[in-house]
Amino acid sequence: MMTRTDLAIHSLFLLLWIPLAVLLCLKVALLGNEKASLAKQRGADFNARRELAFEQERLRGQLDWVASPPALEAAVKRLQLPLAAQAPMCMAVR
């Protein structure tokens, strides 16, 4: 049979252990939720990076086409710009 002091020690242990166990469970649940939200954000960031890379490639392709010699020649003809003859390149004297 338990004495009064044993009963007091056991009840004190229970009163300390139960809140500790509840806090530990809450902390584990919060960490799991945080991990899930970070994984979700990482997925969203990956999608945003992929879309930005695709947009960059599309714009680079457009810029390459607009800056290409046939497109520049067509733009000069369309705008009726006077073209000067190309100056001859000078060779550097050593």
N, CA and C of each residue as an Amber inpcrd file, in Angstrom:
protein
   282
   0.8310000  -1.1720000   0.0000000   0.0000000   0.0000000   0.0000000
   0.8860000   1.2500000   0.0000000   0.4280000   2.3000000  -0.6710000
   1.2250000   3.5150000  -0.8080000   1.0400000   4.3960000   0.4100000
   2.1240000   4.9480000   0.8230000   2.0460000   5.8940000   1.9420000
   1.6710000   7.2590000   1.3930000   1.4340000   8.1360000   2.3030000
   1.0250000   9.4870000   1.9180000   2.1490000  10.1840000   1.1420000
   3.3760000   9.9890000   1.5330000   4.4890000  10.6390000   0.8210000
   4.6560000  10.0510000  -0.5700000   4.4780000   8.7190000  -0.7150000
   4.5570000   8.1060000  -2.0380000   3.4520000   8.6360000  -2.9510000
   2.2700000   8.7680000  -2.3830000   1.1540000   9.2860000  -3.1430000
   1.4110000  10.7330000  -3.5780000   1.9900000  11.5380000  -2.6940000
   2.3030000  12.9410000  -3.0090000   3.3770000  13.0130000  -4.0980000
   4.3730000  12.1470000  -3.9950000   5.4530000  12.1430000  -4.9950000
   4.9050000  11.7260000  -6.3640000   4.0760000  10.6860000  -6.3870000
   3.4960000  10.2360000  -7.6440000   2.5670000  11.2890000  -8.2540000
   1.7590000  11.9240000  -7.4350000   0.8570000  12.9560000  -7.9640000
   1.6500000  14.1600000  -8.4630000   2.7160000  14.5400000  -7.7650000
   3.5700000  15.6370000  -8.2190000   4.2360000  15.2780000  -9.5520000
   4.7080000  14.0310000  -9.6450000   5.3110000  13.5640000 -10.8900000
   4.2920000  13.6230000 -12.0270000   3.0490000  13.1920000 -11.7830000
   2.0090000  13.2390000 -12.7940000   1.6810000  14.6740000 -13.1810000
   1.6070000  15.5620000 -12.1920000   1.2920000  16.9570000 -12.4770000
   2.3830000  17.6370000 -13.2900000   3.5940000  17.1890000 -13.1700000
   4.6830000  17.7530000 -13.9710000   4.7980000  17.0540000 -15.3320000
   4.5530000  15.7530000 -15.3660000   4.7480000  14.9860000 -16.5860000
   3.6700000  15.2650000 -17.6350000   2.4270000  15.3850000 -17.2360000
   1.3300000  15.5730000 -18.1930000   1.4840000  16.8850000 -18.9710000
   1.7050000  18.0380000 -18.3350000   1.8980000  19.2560000 -19.1410000
   3.1380000  19.1750000 -20.0410000   4.1830000  18.5190000 -19.5380000
   5.3850000  18.3650000 -20.3550000   5.0880000  17.5230000 -21.5950000
   4.3460000  16.4490000 -21.4390000   3.9840000  15.5980000 -22.5740000
   3.0910000  16.3590000 -23.5490000   2.1430000  17.1420000 -23.0310000
   1.2610000  17.9240000 -23.9040000   2.0710000  18.9660000 -24.6740000
   2.9730000  19.6520000 -24.0020000   3.8110000  20.6450000 -24.6810000
   4.6960000  19.9950000 -25.7410000   5.2240000  18.8330000 -25.4220000
   6.0610000  18.1270000 -26.3880000   5.2430000  17.7270000 -27.6210000
   4.0350000  17.2460000 -27.4130000   3.1690000  16.8750000 -28.5430000
   2.8170000  18.0950000 -29.3850000   2.5200000  19.2190000 -28.7370000
   2.2090000  20.4350000 -29.4800000   3.4100000  20.9110000 -30.2920000
   4.5820000  20.8270000 -29.6980000   5.7950000  21.2570000 -30.4010000
   6.0510000  20.3760000 -31.6220000   5.8680000  19.0690000 -31.4740000
   6.0600000  18.1580000 -32.6060000   5.0390000  18.4600000 -33.7010000
   3.8030000  18.7310000 -33.3150000   2.7750000  19.0510000 -34.3050000
   3.1020000  20.3580000 -35.0180000   3.5730000  21.3560000 -34.2830000
   3.9310000  22.6300000 -34.9020000   5.1210000  22.4760000 -35.8320000
   6.0990000  21.6670000 -35.4430000   7.2540000  21.4430000 -36.3210000
   6.8320000  20.7220000 -37.5980000   5.9290000  19.7660000 -37.4840000
   5.4410000  19.0770000 -38.6690000   4.6940000  20.0270000 -39.5990000
   3.8870000  20.9020000 -39.0100000   3.1510000  21.8850000 -39.8040000
   4.1170000  22.8570000 -40.4770000   5.1460000  23.2660000 -39.7470000
   6.1380000  24.1860000 -40.3230000   6.8910000  23.5130000 -41.4680000
   7.2190000  22.2470000 -41.2960000   7.9220000  21.5130000 -42.3470000
   7.0480000  21.4190000 -43.6010000   5.7680000  21.1410000 -43.4090000
   4.8610000  21.0400000 -44.5560000   4.7160000  22.3850000 -45.2630000
   4.6070000  23.4520000 -44.4850000   4.4590000  24.7700000 -45.1210000
   5.7470000  25.1850000 -45.8380000   6.9070000  24.8270000 -45.2860000
   8.1660000  25.1300000 -45.9760000   8.2940000  24.3330000 -47.2700000
   7.8550000  23.0950000 -47.2570000   7.9010000  22.2910000 -48.4860000
   6.9670000  22.8780000 -49.5330000   5.8060000  23.3430000 -49.0980000
   4.8610000  23.9570000 -50.0290000   5.4480000  25.2400000 -50.6160000
   6.1050000  26.0590000 -49.7770000   6.7200000  27.2920000 -50.2540000
   7.8830000  26.9910000 -51.1930000   8.6440000  25.9510000 -50.8830000
   9.7570000  25.5700000 -51.7460000   9.2350000  25.1640000 -53.1230000
   8.1130000  24.4390000 -53.1620000   7.5090000  24.0710000 -54.4410000
   7.0380000  25.2920000 -55.2130000   6.4390000  26.2560000 -54.5060000
   5.9790000  27.4850000 -55.1720000   7.1730000  28.2750000 -55.6990000
   8.2550000  28.3320000 -54.9240000   9.4580000  29.0430000 -55.3790000
  10.0600000  28.3650000 -56.6050000  10.0510000  27.0360000 -56.6180000
  10.5840000  26.3100000 -57.7720000   9.7590000  26.6210000 -59.0160000
   8.4430000  26.6330000 -58.8660000   7.5840000  26.9520000 -60.0170000
   7.8210000  28.3760000 -60.5000000   7.9890000  29.3110000 -59.5680000
   8.2400000  30.7000000 -59.9620000   9.5770000  30.8170000 -60.6950000
  10.6090000  30.1380000 -60.1960000  11.9160000  30.1660000 -60.8730000
  11.8180000  29.5760000 -62.2720000  11.0630000  28.4770000 -62.4100000
  10.9220000  27.8380000 -63.7170000  10.1930000  28.7700000 -64.6800000
   9.1410000  29.4150000 -64.2080000   8.4070000  30.3440000 -65.0770000
   9.2700000  31.5430000 -65.4650000  10.0620000  32.0540000 -64.5310000
  10.9440000  33.1770000 -64.8450000  12.0240000  32.7790000 -65.8470000
  12.5540000  31.5750000 -65.6990000  13.5630000  31.1070000 -66.6510000
  12.9510000  30.9500000 -68.0490000  11.7240000  30.4310000 -68.1130000
  11.0430000  30.2990000 -69.3990000  10.8060000  31.6720000 -70.0140000
  10.3580000  32.6330000 -69.1950000  10.1060000  33.9910000 -69.6950000
  11.4100000  34.6370000 -70.1700000  12.5000000  34.3990000 -69.4340000
  13.7970000  34.9520000 -69.8310000  14.2340000  34.3770000 -71.1780000
  14.0710000  33.0750000 -71.3710000  14.4450000  32.4600000 -72.6470000
  13.5790000  32.9920000 -73.7870000  12.2950000  33.1850000 -73.5250000
  11.3990000  33.7150000 -74.5540000  11.8050000  35.1340000 -74.9460000
  12.0990000  35.9650000 -73.9440000  12.5140000  37.3420000 -74.2340000
  13.8760000  37.3850000 -74.9190000  14.7700000  36.4840000 -74.5080000
  16.0800000  36.4400000 -75.1570000  15.9360000  36.0460000 -76.6210000
  15.0600000  35.1200000 -76.9110000  14.8030000  34.7220000 -78.2990000
  14.2230000  35.8720000 -79.1100000  13.2830000  36.6090000 -78.5110000
  12.7200000  37.7590000 -79.2120000  13.7850000  38.8080000 -79.4850000
  14.6240000  39.0690000 -78.4880000  15.6870000  40.0640000 -78.6570000
  16.6910000  39.6140000 -79.7130000  17.0350000  38.3290000 -79.6950000
  17.9620000  37.8160000 -80.7150000  17.3710000  37.9660000 -82.1100000
  16.0670000  37.7220000 -82.2400000  15.4530000  37.8680000 -83.5600000
  15.4260000  39.3260000 -83.9940000  15.0590000  40.2240000 -83.0870000
  14.9710000  41.6450000 -83.4490000  16.3590000  42.1950000 -83.7750000
  17.3950000  41.6750000 -83.1320000  18.7490000  42.1680000 -83.3680000
  19.4700000  41.4030000 -84.4850000  18.7930000  40.4660000 -85.1140000
  19.4490000  39.6950000 -86.1690000  19.6020000  40.5570000 -87.4270000
  20.5920000  40.2700000 -88.2610000  20.8170000  41.0730000 -89.4700000
  19.6030000  41.1540000 -90.3950000  18.8610000  40.0760000 -90.6580000
  17.6990000  40.2310000 -91.5420000  16.6240000  41.1490000 -90.9540000
  16.4000000  41.0460000 -89.6520000  15.3880000  41.9020000 -89.0230000
  15.8400000  43.3540000 -89.0050000  17.1350000  43.5890000 -88.7520000
  17.6480000  44.9630000 -88.7710000  17.5730000  45.5550000 -90.1780000
  17.8800000  44.7330000 -91.1780000  17.8100000  45.2120000 -92.5620000
  16.3680000  45.5710000 -92.9350000  15.4300000  44.7490000 -92.5010000
  14.0190000  45.0310000 -92.7820000  13.5700000  46.2960000 -92.0610000
  14.0450000  46.5070000 -90.8440000  13.6700000  47.7070000 -90.0960000
  14.2470000  48.9580000 -90.7520000  15.4750000  48.8720000 -91.2350000
  16.0960000  50.0170000 -91.9080000  15.3270000  50.3530000 -93.1780000
  14.9430000  49.3250000 -93.9500000  14.1780000  49.5740000 -95.1720000
  12.8020000  50.1500000 -94.8620000  12.1730000  49.6100000 -93.8110000
  10.8360000  50.0730000 -93.4490000  10.8720000  51.5200000 -92.9680000
  11.9090000  51.8800000 -92.2100000  12.0250000  53.2490000 -91.7000000
  12.6580000  54.1890000 -92.7190000  13.1570000  53.6480000 -93.8180000
  13.7970000  54.4130000 -94.8910000  14.9450000  55.2700000 -94.3520000
  15.8080000  54.6160000 -93.5790000  16.9700000  55.3060000 -93.0240000
  18.0830000  55.3270000 -94.0610000  18.7770000  56.4400000 -94.1510000
  19.9270000  56.4630000 -95.0700000  21.0830000  55.6880000 -94.4330000
  21.6460000  54.8230000 -95.2130000  22.7580000  54.0330000 -94.7010000
  24.0630000  54.5790000 -95.2500000  25.0130000  54.7550000 -94.3730000
  26.3440000  55.1720000 -94.7930000  27.1380000  53.9210000 -95.1350000
  28.0540000  54.0820000 -96.0570000  28.8890000  52.9400000 -96.4180000
  29.7750000  52.5980000 -95.2300000  30.0270000  51.3160000 -95.0920000
  30.8630000  50.8790000 -93.9770000  32.2810000  51.3720000 -94.1830000
  32.8340000  51.9190000 -93.1040000  34.2270000  52.3800000 -93.1820000
  35.1370000  51.1600000 -93.1800000  36.2060000  51.2270000 -93.9940000
  37.1090000  50.0870000 -93.9990000  37.8140000  49.9560000 -92.6500000
  38.0230000  48.7310000 -92.2430000  38.6710000  48.4800000 -90.9550000
  40.1620000  48.6710000 -91.1290000  40.7510000  49.3980000 -90.2290000
  42.1930000  49.6240000 -90.2690000  42.8890000  48.5220000 -89.4990000
  43.9730000  48.0820000 -90.0640000  44.7760000  47.0700000 -89.3740000
  45.7120000  47.8040000 -88.4000000  45.8570000  47.2550000 -87.2640000
  46.7580000  47.8640000 -86.2740000  48.1940000  47.6280000 -86.7050000
  48.9710000  48.6720000 -86.5900000  50.3840000  48.5560000 -86.9640000
  51.1720000  48.1840000 -85.7180000  52.0160000  47.1880000 -85.8870000
  52.8050000  46.7610000 -84.7250000  54.1450000  47.3880000 -84.7200000
